[in-house]
């Protein structure tokens, strides 16, 4: 931000009280045509923090796009105190082809930050995004979904050992926070290491809009607005989800047999140690192979495609203590 409160980027600026929609050039196609990402910057008349909201670093992850677009275009931001940088589609080439990765040597944009202007195409794109729209911010939220064939319950991923990140993670108001520093090259991890506290929101599955999860995520953004004073408390309040656990231990549970999976629980359910998560059967539906929970936990994610080879992931289980499990309760298994 400049001394007069303007948000600046290479090629332009947005003064206090202004809104700007732009298509920012980050690369070129094989024909030399520009590759541009959509960006909306809303700079409030009143001073306050600068926050980015980003989605679709993986081109087939759509839920976050709906969240970011709703904030930018559906919310009344006339009284905004601070600046919002909305990046609804980071991976435009992947979005256009509905692929997870950049269709340029199949590179992962979310392992390419903070980028490098002299390196690979992915890192050049990441550099343009990071330098102009992430580094100038005070905090950020990056929205993701599970990959194809699996779905996630809505949860926050954050390095809660860092107080500024922990504050943001708790302000979002989800029941589950998965603790851990972001991997090298992730937007969350690299932004946080640069001094911009950032969290990842995981929600749902690829290739679709899921309205209940989108609405829940929007409630989380409203809560963050309240925590950081982007809105006054008459417009939103910091929410309490009813229960909360910070997860440090989790595991992928994988199939030991091939077959058709009959899941007995859904994403977000709490499972007791030793209970049957699912049964893997053959086409004749013999007795099948039971898969049991190795510890008491909450299902962060489950498969949507109900067929597996040995070694395929079935579900992502995060460990919780017995007290939390009793508070949450659980739905009766669909056996």
N, C-alpha and C positions, 0 to 999 in steps of 0.2 A: 504494500500500500504506500502511496506517496504521501507527502506532508499534508496535501489537501484532502486526503481520504479517498483518492481514486484507486481503483483496482487496475493494475497495468499488466499487459502481456505483450509479447513481441508483435508489434503492428497496431496496437490500440490501447484504449483505456476506457474505464467505466466510472464516471463520476458519481458522487453520492446523490441518491435520488433517481438514478438512471437504471434502466434495464437494457441489456443488449443480447440479442440472439445472433450467433455467428456460426459459420462452418469453418473450423480452423484446419489449415493444411498441415498434415503430419507425414505424408509420404506421396508416392506416385505409383501409378499402375505400370504394367508392361508397355502401355502405349504412351506413357509420359503424362497421362491425365492426373490431376490432383486427387489424392485421397484425403477427405476432410471429415473431421469428427464434429458432431453438433455440440455446441456449448451455449449455455445460458448463464449470464452473470447478472445477479440482482444486487445492486449496491444500495443499502438503505440510507435514508436521510440522516438517521441517527448513528453515531459510532457504536461499534461492537465487534465481536470476533468475526473472522472470515472462515467459513466452513465449506469444504467441497463434499459433494455427493456424487458417487460414480457407480456405474453399472456396466455390465456386458464387456468386461475385460475378456471374458470367454463369450464368443459371439452367439452361442445358443442359449445363454442364460437370460431369460426374459423378465422374470418377476421384478428384478431391480429396476429395469427400464420404466415400468409402470410407476414405481415409487418415485423415482427422480423426476419424471415428467409431471406427476401430480403435484409435487412440491413446487416446481417451476411455473406451472400453468394453471393449476386449479386453486391454489391457496391464495388468500388475500395477504400479500406481503407489504401492504402500504405502510405499516408501522414497524417494519423490520429494523432492528438495531444491529447493524453489521452487514456482512456480505455473504451471499450464497453463490457458490460456483457449481452449476449443475452439469454433469457429464453423463448423459443417459446411455450413450453407446461409445465405449472406448475402442472396441475392436470392430471397426466398421467393415473391413474385408471379411471377417468371420461372420458378422451379422448378416451381410448380404448373401452369403452362401450357407447360412445356418450351420456353421461349423464351430466347434469349441475353440480351435486354435487358428492362428493366422494361416490362410491358405497360401503361404509363402514359405516353402520348406517346412510347413507344419510346426511352426514355432509358437511357443506359449507366451503371449504378451504379458501374462501375470507372473512370469519368471524373468522378465527383461528390464524391470525398473532398478535403479533410477534412469537407466538408459545411457547411451553413449552416441554422440553425434557422428562418430567415425567408425562405428561397428556395424553389426548386422541390421537388416531392415527392421526387425522387431525392436532392437535397442534404440534405433534412431527414432522410431515412432514413440517409444516409451519416453525418450529424452524430451521430445517436443511436448508431450502431455505433462510430464512431471515438472519440467522447468517453468512452464507457463501457468499451470492451473493447480498444481499440488504444493510445490514449495512455498508459494506466497501465502498459504493458508495457515490457520492456527489449529485446526483439527479437521478430521475427515471421516466419512463413513463410506465403505466400499461394499456394494451388494453383490452377492453370488447365489447360485443354486447348486444343487448336486449335479453330477454329470448324467449323461443319458442312461436310462434304465434304473436309476436310483432316485430317492427323494429324501430331503432333510427336513426335520422339524426346525422351526425358526429358533436360531440361537446366535449368540455373539461369540466371535473369536477375538481374543485380545491378550496382550502381554500385561497382565494385571500386576506384575511386580513393579511396573512403572506407574506412579501415582496419577499422572495426567491421563494415561490410557485407562487406568482403572476407573477414574471418575467418569470418563466418556462411556465405558462399557456398562457401568451401573446406571448411568443416566438413561440409556436406551430402554431399560425396563423389561428385559426378557428374563424368563425364569432360569435359563441355562447360559452360563458364560464358560467357554472353553479357554483355559489359560494356556498361553504359549506365545513365544515370539514368532512372528511370521517368517516363513522360509526366505532364504536369499532370493532376491529378485521380485518378491511379491510387492504389490503396491502398499499393502498394510505395513509390512515389515520395513520396507525402505523409507516410506514416509515417516514412520515413527522414529527410525534411526536418524533421520534428517532433522528431527525436532518438531514434526507435525503429528501429534497423537492421533492414531487412526485405528479403527476397528473394522473387522469384516462381519457382515451379517449374512448368514447362510439361511436360505429359505426355499423349500420346495424342490422342484425338478426342472430340468431343461425343457425348452421347446413349448412352453405354455405360460399363460397368465393364471395365477391362482388367487382369486379375489380375497378370500379370508386371510391369506398370508400377506398379501399386499396391504390390506387394511391394518393388520397388526403391525407391520413395519412402519406404516405412516404414523401410527400412534407412537411408535418408538422415536421417530424423528421429531414429532411434536414435543415429546418428553425432553429430548436433547435441546430443542429450542428453549424450553423453559429453564432447564438447568443452566444454560450459558447466557441467558438474558437476551436471546435473539427476538423473542416475543415477551411481552409482559405476562404476568401470571393470570390475567383475566382471559387470555387467549388459550393458554395451555398450562398444565402443571406436570411436574415430574411424577411419573407413574410408578406404582408398586405392583409387580406382577402377581402378588399373592404368595409366592414362594420363590426362592432363588438358591441355586447351587453353583459354586465355582468348581469346574471339573479340571482335575490335573491328570487323571489316569483314564485312558480310553483304549479300545482295541477294535480292530476289524475282525468280525467272526466270519470265517470262511468255510465253504462247503468241503466236507471230506468225502463226499460221494456226488456223482452226477445224477441229475434227474429234474423233477418238477417240484418246486418249492410251495408248500402250503404254510404261509405265515400265520401265526396265531396272535401276533401283536402288530401294532402300527407305530409309525414315527411318533415320538413324544411319550409313549407309554413307559411306565416304570415296571421293571422286571425283577423278581427276586432270584437270588442265586439258586441254580439248580432247576429252575422252571424251564419248560420246553418253549423255546422261541419259535420253532418251526419244525416241520417234518419234510424230508426229501423222499419222494417216492418215484417209482418207475412208471411207465405207461399203464401197467396193469394194476397200479395202486395197491401193491402189497403193503406189508406192515410199515416199510419205509425206515429211514434213518432219522432218529430224533436229533435235534440240535438244542443243547441246553445252555443257559446263561452261566458263564464262569464266575460271575459276581453280580451283586445287586446293582442295577444301573438304569439309566434312562436311554431310550433308543434315539440317538441323534439322527440316524438315517437307516432306511431299509431299501431293499431292492424293489423295483417296480416290474421288471421283466422276470417272471417266475421260473426261469430255467437256468440251470447252473452246470458247469463242469467242476470237477474237484479243484479246489483252490480259488474258485470265484468268491468274491465278497457277498455276504448275505445281509449283514447289518453292521452298524457302527454303534457300539455300546459304550457309554460313559459311566464310570463308577460314581455312585452316590452313597452316602451313609444311610443307615437304617432309619435314623430320625427323619431325614428328608423324605425317604420312601414312605414313611407312615403319614407324613403331612400331605404329600401329594395324593396318596391313594393310587388306584390303578383301575383301568377298565377290565371287566371280565374278559378273559381270553376267548377268542372265537375259535373254538376247537371243532 
